[in-house]
């Protein structure tokens, strides 16, 4: 309890800022239900809501997007992650959150100098042959400056914003308390596992803060894609790369958004689309380690119809088992086998409490069957994945975070391919690779390897079985075997009884203060205050304060009927 109180005090300033922004954007009720109303009151903010009429005309998704942008990098990143969660949010929310950007005013170079001197070992103008003071780009976490090494190599220097870690950590602590409150007070949202979602988001965001980790991701993907020969990953210069700064080769190519320039420079858009699809599919299906945000801003096109990927802060990773399941799912969609799709999705969603699995299977089968007879070239694999996650959302089932990133990458890739070539079809590009990978999984050597691994694991389990049974029996003899049964409604009832008992105890104390103070008032002599017996007056004041606390407790405990379900 003490640690929580200290944490709240430490983050009070940030809590006040968040509460003020939410109220300013018309989310006062959410502020109250998140428990931030007190923080806003302590701040003493005077909120000028001259734009209230404008807010009333804006749809809720747009209001949320504006609020997230104003709240800063943590909330912008959270919104960008949610933009890929079709299993959690409807299409109108996805479309609006997809507009989120993290472009912010750049930090002046002079403000970055102390940090740069420490990380680079000297002034940037001394370390590099040339260092441009004006940044190429500035985002919420870092900004990029162009420079030249002493040997003439053109590079970019990515610099993390000073003090950004403290702000993000404070936001994550506040969001953790909010997520815990959501699971407790809003049972309807519990199937979406908000605390688990937040833990996955926090892990991803902390990884993105480490600019050296981003470079390790880049080198791993460069090694995996080297056999393709037509994909470029910027080279890392480790001599000047640390947690707060990294230095990579400058990519001089056509930005992915500039489609007209692609044609002007004689590049082949159709070939680029196919090569991009092949690279991302290899990362996902074969390697299990992929660029999780392959949008046009992170892609450049180079002479010879080559591609370059940049910005590996957000990556996804899939285990072998996940990749096998993914193969089954994608082939089930491409070849219109609904039962295979349903089996994988039910396994992925994990938490089935309250879900009608029979109805879910029927809905997925009806969804897949609607594509029966449709030529492969007319299938939109990204749209099919988005529609499947919408089916899960209707049944209040959520995907694990790694799979949500995967689906987002597929949708982004198909959109980028269609931008290059309107005739691009992800399903057509994916099917040969999926089948080849699946065949490789069932070659005799692969089957023998998996069989040997399973046999080895089984042997290890059997070898440990006597020791595990002995440990279990020993704990049972000492009464240390515990069986946990979680009954949410019973716990809620216990909490209500506990609050009622606390109020009753407070009421008894107030009554005792009133009676005792009345008796003291009748006794002559002793110290006085304002002409009245001091102890009696203090007792009455204590009774008034206790009464106000009791009224406030009862008032805060009142909830609308729908919140008590």
C-alpha positions in Angstrom: 0.0 0.0 0.0 2.9 2.4 0.9 4.6 1.7 -2.5 1.4 2.4 -4.3 0.9 5.7 -2.4 4.5 6.7 -3.1 4.1 5.8 -6.8 0.9 7.9 -7.0 2.6 10.9 -5.4 5.6 10.5 -7.8 3.3 10.4 -10.9 0.9 13.1 -9.6 2.1 15.7 -12.0 1.7 13.5 -15.0 -1.7 12.3 -13.8 -2.8 15.9 -13.6 -1.7 16.5 -17.2 -3.5 13.4 -18.4 -6.7 14.2 -16.6 -6.7 17.8 -17.9 -6.3 16.7 -21.5 -9.1 14.1 -21.2 -11.5 16.6 -19.7 -10.6 19.2 -22.4 -11.5 16.6 -25.0 -14.8 15.8 -23.5 -13.9 12.6 -21.5 -14.7 13.9 -18.0 -16.7 10.8 -17.1 -13.7 8.6 -18.0 -11.5 10.7 -15.8 -13.9 10.1 -12.9 -14.1 6.4 -13.5 -10.3 6.1 -13.9 -9.9 7.7 -10.4 -8.1 10.7 -11.8 -10.7 13.3 -10.7 -8.9 13.9 -7.4 -5.6 14.5 -9.3 -7.3 17.1 -11.5 -8.8 18.8 -8.5 -5.4 18.9 -6.7 -3.9 20.4 -9.9 -6.2 23.4 -9.6 -6.4 23.6 -13.4 -8.7 26.1 -15.0 -9.9 24.5 -18.2 -10.9 26.8 -21.0 -13.5 24.8 -22.9 -14.2 27.4 -25.6 -14.1 24.6 -28.2 -16.9 22.6 -26.4 -19.3 23.2 -29.3 -16.7 21.9 -31.8 -16.1 18.8 -29.7 -19.8 18.0 -29.7 -19.8 17.8 -33.5 -16.7 15.4 -33.6 -17.3 11.7 -33.6 -15.9 9.8 -30.6 -13.0 8.1 -32.5 -11.7 11.4 -33.8 -12.0 12.9 -30.2 -9.9 10.0 -28.9 -7.3 10.3 -31.7 -6.9 14.1 -30.9 -6.6 13.3 -27.2 -4.0 10.6 -27.7 -1.9 12.9 -29.9 -1.9 15.6 -27.2 -1.1 13.1 -24.4 2.3 12.4 -26.0 4.5 9.4 -27.2 3.2 6.7 -24.9 -0.4 7.2 -25.8 0.3 7.8 -29.5 2.2 4.5 -29.6 -0.7 2.8 -27.8 -3.1 4.2 -30.3 -0.9 2.9 -33.2 -0.9 -0.5 -31.7 -4.7 -0.5 -31.2 -5.0 0.6 -34.9 -3.9 -3.0 -35.8 -6.3 -4.7 -33.3 -9.3 -5.5 -35.5 -10.1 -8.1 -32.9 -10.7 -5.4 -30.3 -12.0 -2.3 -32.2 -14.5 -1.7 -34.9 -13.5 -0.5 -38.4 -14.4 3.2 -37.7 -12.0 3.2 -34.7 -9.3 1.4 -36.7 -9.6 3.9 -39.6 -9.3 6.9 -37.2 -6.5 5.6 -35.1 -4.5 4.7 -38.3 -4.2 8.5 -38.8 -2.2 8.9 -35.6 1.3 10.3 -36.2 4.1 10.9 -33.8 5.7 13.9 -35.6 6.5 16.6 -33.1 8.7 19.7 -33.1 12.4 18.8 -33.1 14.6 19.3 -30.1 17.2 22.0 -30.7 20.7 20.6 -31.2 22.1 22.6 -28.2 19.6 20.8 -26.0 21.0 17.5 -27.3 24.7 18.3 -27.0 25.3 17.1 -23.4 23.7 13.7 -24.1 25.6 13.5 -27.5 28.9 14.4 -25.9 28.4 11.6 -23.4 27.3 9.0 -26.0 29.7 9.9 -28.8 32.7 10.8 -26.7 33.0 14.3 -28.1 31.2 17.0 -30.0 29.3 15.7 -33.0 31.2 18.2 -35.3 34.4 16.6 -34.1 33.3 12.9 -34.3 31.9 13.3 -37.8 33.3 14.9 -40.9 30.0 16.7 -41.3 27.0 16.9 -38.9 23.8 18.6 -40.0 22.2 20.6 -37.2 18.8 20.6 -38.8 17.1 17.2 -38.4 15.9 15.1 -41.3 12.8 14.0 -39.3 11.6 14.3 -35.7 9.2 11.9 -33.9 8.0 11.5 -30.4 10.8 9.2 -29.2 13.8 10.2 -31.3 14.9 12.5 -34.1 17.3 11.8 -37.0 20.2 14.0 -38.3 22.2 13.4 -41.4 26.0 13.2 -41.1 29.2 12.0 -42.8 31.9 9.8 -41.3 35.6 10.6 -41.6 35.9 8.1 -44.5 33.2 9.8 -46.5 30.4 7.4 -45.7 27.0 9.1 -45.5 25.1 8.1 -42.4 22.1 9.1 -40.3 22.3 9.7 -36.5 19.2 8.7 -34.6 19.1 10.5 -31.2 16.6 9.7 -28.4 14.9 12.7 -26.9 16.2 13.7 -23.4 14.0 12.7 -20.4 11.6 10.8 -22.6 12.1 7.6 -20.6 10.9 9.3 -17.4 7.7 10.5 -19.1 7.0 7.1 -20.6 7.7 5.1 -17.4 5.3 7.4 -15.5 2.6 6.9 -18.2 3.1 3.1 -18.0 2.7 3.1 -14.2 -0.5 5.1 -14.5 -1.8 2.9 -17.3 -1.1 -0.2 -15.2 -3.3 1.1 -12.4 -6.0 2.0 -14.9 -5.9 -1.5 -16.5 -6.2 -3.1 -13.1 -9.2 -1.0 -12.3 -10.8 -1.7 -15.7 -10.5 -5.5 -15.1 -12.1 -5.1 -11.6 -14.8 -2.5 -12.3 -15.8 -3.3 -16.0 -16.2 -7.1 -16.2 -17.4 -6.8 -19.8 -13.9 -5.8 -20.8 -12.1 -8.6 -18.9 -12.2 -11.1 -21.8 -10.0 -8.6 -23.7 -7.3 -9.0 -21.0 -6.4 -5.3 -20.6 -3.5 -5.9 -18.2 -1.9 -8.5 -20.5 -2.4 -6.1 -23.4 -0.7 -3.4 -21.5 2.2 -5.7 -20.5 2.8 -6.6 -24.1 2.6 -2.9 -25.1 5.0 -1.9 -22.3 7.6 -4.5 -23.4 7.4 -3.4 -27.0 7.7 0.3 -26.1 10.7 -0.2 -23.8 12.4 -2.2 -26.6 11.8 0.7 -29.0 13.4 3.1 -26.5 16.7 1.1 -26.8 18.2 2.4 -30.0 21.0 -0.2 -29.8 18.4 -3.0 -29.7 16.8 -1.6 -32.9 20.2 -2.1 -34.6 20.5 -5.7 -33.4 17.1 -6.3 -34.9 18.2 -4.8 -38.2 21.4 -7.0 -38.3 19.4 -10.1 -37.6 16.9 -9.4 -40.4 19.7 -8.4 -42.7 21.3 -11.9 -42.2 18.0 -13.6 -42.8 17.2 -11.7 -46.0 20.7 -11.9 -47.4 19.9 -14.9 -49.7 17.3 -12.8 -51.6 20.0 -10.5 -52.9 17.6 -7.6 -53.7 16.8 -6.3 -50.2 19.0 -3.7 -48.4 19.2 -3.2 -44.7 21.2 -0.2 -43.5 24.6 -1.1 -42.1 25.1 -0.3 -38.4 28.2 1.6 -37.2 28.7 0.2 -33.7 31.5 2.5 -32.7 29.0 5.3 -32.1 25.8 3.2 -31.3 24.5 3.0 -27.8 21.1 2.9 -26.0 20.4 6.6 -26.7 21.9 7.0 -30.1 22.6 4.9 -33.2 24.4 5.5 -36.4 23.4 3.7 -39.7 24.1 4.1 -43.4 22.0 6.7 -45.1 19.6 5.2 -47.7 19.5 7.3 -50.8 16.4 6.0 -52.6 12.8 6.7 -53.6 10.6 7.0 -50.5 7.8 4.4 -50.5 5.1 7.1 -50.6 6.4 8.8 -53.8 4.8 6.5 -56.4 5.2 9.0 -59.2 8.9 9.2 -58.8 9.1 5.4 -59.0 7.9 5.5 -62.6 10.0 8.6 -63.4 13.2 6.8 -62.4 12.4 3.8 -64.5 11.7 1.3 -61.7 9.2 -1.6 -62.2 6.3 -1.2 -59.6 5.0 -4.7 -60.2 8.4 -6.3 -59.6 8.9 -4.1 -56.5 5.5 -5.3 -55.2 6.4 -8.9 -55.7 9.9 -8.6 -54.1 8.5 -6.7 -51.1 5.9 -9.4 -50.6 8.5 -12.1 -50.9 10.8 -10.4 -48.4 8.1 -9.9 -45.7 6.6 -13.4 -46.2 10.1 -14.9 -45.8 10.5 -12.9 -42.5 7.2 -14.1 -41.2 6.8 -17.6 -42.5 10.4 -18.9 -42.7 12.3 -16.8 -40.2 9.7 -16.1 -37.6 11.3 -12.6 -37.0 9.7 -9.8 -38.9 9.4 -6.0 -39.4 6.1 -5.3 -37.6 5.4 -2.0 -39.4 6.3 -2.3 -43.1 4.4 0.8 -44.2 5.6 3.0 -47.1 7.4 5.4 -44.8 9.8 2.6 -43.7 10.6 1.4 -47.3 12.8 2.9 -50.0 13.2 1.8 -53.6 16.7 1.6 -55.1 18.2 1.3 -58.6 18.0 -2.2 -60.0 14.5 -2.6 -58.5 15.9 -3.3 -55.1 14.2 -2.4 -51.8 15.5 -1.1 -48.5 13.8 -1.4 -45.1 14.5 1.0 -42.2 13.3 1.6 -38.6 13.4 -1.8 -36.9 12.1 -0.4 -33.5 8.9 -2.5 -33.8 9.5 -6.1 -34.6 7.5 -9.3 -34.1 8.6 -12.8 -33.3 6.9 -16.1 -33.9 7.7 -19.5 -32.4 7.9 -22.6 -34.6 4.5 -23.7 -33.2 3.0 -20.4 -34.1 4.4 -20.5 -37.6 3.0 -24.0 -38.1 -0.4 -22.7 -37.0 0.0 -19.6 -39.2 0.6 -21.9 -42.2 -2.5 -23.9 -41.5 -4.6 -20.7 -41.1 -3.3 -19.0 -44.3 -3.7 -22.1 -46.4 -7.1 -22.6 -44.9 -8.1 -19.1 -46.0 -6.4 -19.4 -49.5 -7.8 -22.9 -50.2 -11.2 -22.2 -48.5 -11.1 -24.8 -45.7 -13.2 -23.4 -42.9 -12.7 -26.1 -40.3 -8.9 -25.6 -40.4 -9.4 -21.8 -39.9 -11.8 -22.3 -37.0 -9.5 -24.7 -35.2 -6.5 -22.4 -35.4 -8.5 -19.3 -34.3 -10.1 -21.0 -31.4 -6.7 -22.2 -30.2 -5.3 -18.7 -30.6 -8.0 -16.8 -28.7 -7.2 -18.9 -25.7 -9.7 -17.5 -23.2 -13.1 -19.0 -24.1 -15.0 -18.1 -20.9 -18.4 -17.0 -21.9 -17.9 -17.7 -25.6 -20.2 -19.9 -27.7 -17.6 -22.0 -29.5 -20.1 -23.8 -31.6 -21.5 -20.5 -32.8 -18.0 -19.3 -33.4 -17.2 -22.3 -35.6 -20.5 -21.8 -37.5 -19.7 -18.1 -38.1 -16.1 -18.8 -39.3 -17.4 -21.5 -41.6 -20.0 -19.2 -43.1 -17.3 -16.5 -43.5 -14.9 -18.8 -45.4 -17.6 -20.4 -47.5 -18.6 -17.0 -48.9 -15.3 -17.2 -50.8 -16.0 -20.6 -52.3 -15.4 -20.5 -56.0 -13.7 -17.1 -56.0 -10.6 -17.1 -58.1 -7.4 -16.9 -56.1 -6.4 -13.7 -57.9 -9.5 -12.0 -56.6 -8.9 -12.7 -52.9 -7.7 -10.0 -50.6 -5.7 -11.9 -47.9 -5.3 -8.8 -45.7 -9.1 -8.1 -45.8 -9.9 -11.7 -45.1 -7.6 -11.6 -42.0 -9.3 -8.3 -40.9 -12.7 -9.9 -41.3 -11.7 -13.0 -39.4 -10.6 -10.8 -36.4 -13.9 -9.0 -36.6 -15.6 -12.3 -36.1 -13.5 -12.9 -33.0 -14.4 -9.4 -31.8 -18.1 -10.2 -32.1 -17.5 -13.2 -29.8 -15.5 -11.1 -27.3 -12.3 -13.1 -28.0 -8.9 -11.4 -28.3 -5.8 -12.5 -30.1 -2.3 -12.7 -28.4 -0.2 -9.6 -29.1 2.3 -11.3 -31.4 -0.4 -12.5 -33.7 -2.1 -9.0 -33.7 1.3 -7.6 -34.9 1.4 -10.3 -37.6 -2.0 -9.5 -39.0 -1.2 -5.8 -39.0 2.0 -6.5 -41.0 0.0 -8.6 -43.5 -2.6 -5.8 -44.0 0.1 -3.1 -44.3 2.0 -5.2 -46.8 -1.0 -5.9 -49.0 -2.0 -2.2 -49.0 1.6 -1.2 -50.0 1.6 -3.8 -52.8 -1.7 -2.6 -54.1 -0.3 0.9 -54.1 2.5 -0.2 -56.3 0.5 -2.5 -58.5 -3.4 -2.4 -58.5 -3.3 -6.0 -59.8 -1.2 -7.2 -56.9 -2.8 -10.1 -55.0 -1.2 -11.2 -51.7 -2.9 -14.6 -51.9 -1.3 -15.4 -55.2 2.1 -14.4 -54.0 1.7 -16.2 -50.7 0.4 -19.6 -51.8 3.6 -21.0 -53.4 5.7 -20.0 -50.4 3.2 -21.4 -48.0 3.0 -24.7 -49.8 6.8 -25.0 -50.1 7.3 -24.2 -46.4 4.6 -26.7 -45.4 6.2 -29.4 -47.6 9.5 -28.7 -46.0 7.9 -29.2 -42.5 6.9 -32.7 -43.5 10.1 -33.9 -45.2 11.5 -37.1 -43.7 14.4 -35.3 -42.1 12.2 -32.6 -40.6 9.7 -35.3 -39.2 12.6 -37.3 -37.8 14.1 -34.2 -36.1 10.7 -33.2 -34.5 10.2 -36.8 -33.5 13.6 -36.9 -31.8 13.0 -33.7 -30.0 9.6 -34.9 -28.8 11.2 -38.2 -27.6 13.9 -36.4 -25.8 11.4 -34.1 -24.1 9.3 -37.1 -23.1 12.3 -38.9 -21.7 13.3 -35.9 -19.7 9.7 -35.6 -18.3 9.7 -39.3 -17.3 13.1 -39.0 -15.7 11.9 -36.1 -13.5 8.6 -37.8 -12.7 9.8 -39.7 -9.5 11.3 -36.5 -8.1 8.2 -34.5 -8.9 6.0 -37.0 -7.3 8.2 -37.1 -4.2 8.2 -33.3 -4.0 4.4 -33.3 -4.3 3.9 -35.9 -1.6 6.4 -34.2 0.8 4.5 -30.9 0.4 1.2 -32.7 1.0 2.5 -34.2 4.2 3.5 -30.7 5.5 0.2 -29.2 4.4 1.8 -27.0 1.7 -0.4 -28.2 -1.2 -2.8 -25.4 -2.1 -5.8 -25.5 -4.4 -6.8 -22.0 -5.7 -10.5 -21.4 -6.6 -11.2 -17.9 -8.0 -14.8 -16.8 -7.7 -15.0 -13.2 -8.9 -18.6 -12.5 -7.8 -17.8 -13.8 -4.3 -14.8 -11.6 -4.0 -16.8 -8.6 -5.1 -19.4 -9.5 -2.5 -16.7 -9.7 0.1 -15.4 -6.3 -0.9 -18.9 -4.8 -0.6 -19.2 -6.3 2.9 -15.8 -5.0 3.9 -16.7 -1.5 2.7 -20.1 -1.7 4.6 -18.3 -2.8 7.8 -15.8 0.1 7.5 -18.6 2.6 7.1 -20.4 1.1 10.1 -17.3 1.4 12.2 -16.8 5.0 11.1 -20.4 5.8 12.0 -19.9 4.3 15.5 -16.8 6.4 16.0 -18.7 9.5 14.9 -21.5 8.7 17.3 -19.1 8.2 20.1 -17.4 11.5 19.4 -20.7 13.3 19.4 -21.8 11.7 22.7 -18.4 12.2 24.4 -18.1 15.8 23.2 -21.6 16.6 24.5 -20.6 15.2 27.9 -17.4 17.2 27.9 -19.3 20.4 27.0 -21.2 20.1 30.3 -18.1 19.9 32.5 -16.8 23.2 33.9 -13.1 24.1 33.9 -10.3 23.0 31.7 -8.9 24.7 28.6 -11.2 26.7 26.3 -11.2 27.5 22.6 -13.4 30.3 21.2 -15.1 30.4 24.6 -16.0 26.7 24.5 -14.4 23.7 26.2 -11.5 22.8 23.8 -11.8 19.1 23.9 -15.5 19.1 23.4 -15.1 21.5 20.4 -12.4 19.4 18.9 -14.6 16.3 19.3 -17.4 17.9 17.4 -15.0 19.0 14.6 -13.8 15.5 14.4 -17.3 14.2 14.2 -18.1 16.7 11.3 -15.0 15.6 9.4 -15.9 12.0 9.9 -19.4 12.6 8.8 -18.3 14.3 5.6 -15.9 11.3 4.9 -18.8 8.9 5.4 -21.1 10.8 3.1 -18.3 11.0 0.5 -17.7 7.2 0.8 -21.3 6.4 0.3 -21.6 8.8 -2.7 -18.5 7.3 -4.4 -19.9 3.8 -3.8 -23.0 4.6 -5.8 -22.9 3.1 -9.3 -25.3 2.9 -12.2 -27.1 -0.5 -12.4 -25.2 -1.5 -15.6 -21.9 -1.2 -13.7 -23.0 -3.6 -11.0 -23.5 -6.5 -13.3 
